[in-house]
Amino acid sequence: MNKEYKAIVKQDGDWWIGWIEEVPGVNCQERTHDELISSLRIALKEALEFNRQDALAAVGTGYQEEKIAI
């Protein structure tokens, strides 16, 4: 599944700061816009994988996975 997320970015002095709108806690700060986008992409992938692993650990066994589109 290839999902798109929205990054909110702005330059603040010498730094670029950004957040992923749909995923709380995914935010970064870098010196350039390109570095910021790259860091946000990495942080988002890590957060989604961590959340997936956390959910699987919490559910234990006997579960099924369902795809939900919005």
C-alpha atoms as a printed R data frame, in Angstrom:
   type eleno elety resid chain resno       x       y      z
1  ATOM     1    CA   MET     A     1   0.000   0.000  0.000
2  ATOM     2    CA   ASN     A     2   1.477   3.308 -1.048
3  ATOM     3    CA   LYS     A     3  -0.077   6.081  1.039
4  ATOM     4    CA   GLU     A     4   0.699   9.744  0.870
5  ATOM     5    CA   TYR     A     5   1.017  11.971  3.913
6  ATOM     6    CA   LYS     A     6   1.086  15.734  4.169
7  ATOM     7    CA   ALA     A     7   4.197  17.450  5.506
8  ATOM     8    CA   ILE     A     8   3.781  20.904  7.018
9  ATOM     9    CA   VAL     A     9   7.099  22.729  6.607
10 ATOM    10    CA   LYS     A    10   8.472  26.190  7.194
11 ATOM    11    CA   GLN     A    11  11.768  27.979  7.404
12 ATOM    12    CA   ASP     A    12  12.558  29.433 10.825
13 ATOM    13    CA   GLY     A    13  15.746  31.470 10.701
14 ATOM    14    CA   ASP     A    14  18.549  29.205  9.479
15 ATOM    15    CA   TRP     A    15  16.513  26.041 10.034
16 ATOM    16    CA   TRP     A    16  13.732  24.214  8.243
17 ATOM    17    CA   ILE     A    17  11.175  22.581 10.536
18 ATOM    18    CA   GLY     A    18   8.399  20.206  9.610
19 ATOM    19    CA   TRP     A    19   5.691  17.884 10.849
20 ATOM    20    CA   ILE     A    20   3.676  15.068  9.337
21 ATOM    21    CA   GLU     A    21   0.118  16.298  9.686
22 ATOM    22    CA   GLU     A    22  -1.544  12.889 10.085
23 ATOM    23    CA   VAL     A    23   0.924  11.261 12.512
24 ATOM    24    CA   PRO     A    24   1.519  12.946 15.878
25 ATOM    25    CA   GLY     A    25   5.127  12.989 16.996
26 ATOM    26    CA   VAL     A    26   6.686  12.848 13.540
27 ATOM    27    CA   ASN     A    27   8.616  16.087 13.258
28 ATOM    28    CA   CYS     A    28  12.117  17.102 12.230
29 ATOM    29    CA   GLN     A    29  14.463  20.051 11.943
30 ATOM    30    CA   GLU     A    30  17.217  20.387  9.330
31 ATOM    31    CA   ARG     A    31  19.417  23.036  7.710
32 ATOM    32    CA   THR     A    32  17.941  22.629  4.207
33 ATOM    33    CA   HIS     A    33  14.524  21.914  2.761
34 ATOM    34    CA   ASP     A    34  15.774  18.766  1.003
35 ATOM    35    CA   GLU     A    35  17.356  17.426  4.197
36 ATOM    36    CA   LEU     A    36  14.112  18.126  6.056
37 ATOM    37    CA   ILE     A    37  11.984  16.197  3.558
38 ATOM    38    CA   SER     A    38  14.411  13.278  3.691
39 ATOM    39    CA   SER     A    39  14.406  13.260  7.511
40 ATOM    40    CA   LEU     A    40  10.612  13.466  7.643
41 ATOM    41    CA   ARG     A    41  10.336  10.518  5.258
42 ATOM    42    CA   ILE     A    42  12.696   8.428  7.407
43 ATOM    43    CA   ALA     A    43  10.977   9.427 10.671
44 ATOM    44    CA   LEU     A    44   7.543   8.632  9.207
45 ATOM    45    CA   LYS     A    45   8.639   5.177  8.024
46 ATOM    46    CA   GLU     A    46  10.150   4.443 11.431
47 ATOM    47    CA   ALA     A    47   7.049   5.647 13.287
48 ATOM    48    CA   LEU     A    48   4.700   3.568 11.136
49 ATOM    49    CA   GLU     A    49   6.853   0.463 11.547
50 ATOM    50    CA   PHE     A    50   7.122   1.014 15.313
51 ATOM    51    CA   ASN     A    51   3.337   1.458 15.583
52 ATOM    52    CA   ARG     A    52   2.770  -1.691 13.525
53 ATOM    53    CA   GLN     A    53   5.138  -3.736 15.699
54 ATOM    54    CA   ASP     A    54   3.568  -2.292 18.847
55 ATOM    55    CA   ALA     A    55   0.068  -3.243 17.675
56 ATOM    56    CA   LEU     A    56   1.150  -6.775 16.767
57 ATOM    57    CA   ALA     A    57   2.854  -7.239 20.132
58 ATOM    58    CA   ALA     A    58  -0.255  -6.014 21.957
59 ATOM    59    CA   VAL     A    59  -2.712  -8.248 20.108
60 ATOM    60    CA   GLY     A    60  -0.860 -11.505 20.696
61 ATOM    61    CA   THR     A    61  -2.328 -14.395 18.710
62 ATOM    62    CA   GLY     A    62  -5.625 -15.280 17.103
63 ATOM    63    CA   TYR     A    63  -6.106 -12.034 15.203
64 ATOM    64    CA   GLN     A    64  -6.876 -11.147 11.622
65 ATOM    65    CA   GLU     A    65  -5.813  -8.147  9.612
66 ATOM    66    CA   GLU     A    66  -8.330  -5.967  7.780
67 ATOM    67    CA   LYS     A    67  -7.564  -3.234  5.253
68 ATOM    68    CA   ILE     A    68  -9.496  -0.036  5.840
69 ATOM    69    CA   ALA     A    69  -9.649   2.712  3.238
70 ATOM    70    CA   ILE     A    70 -10.854   6.196  4.029
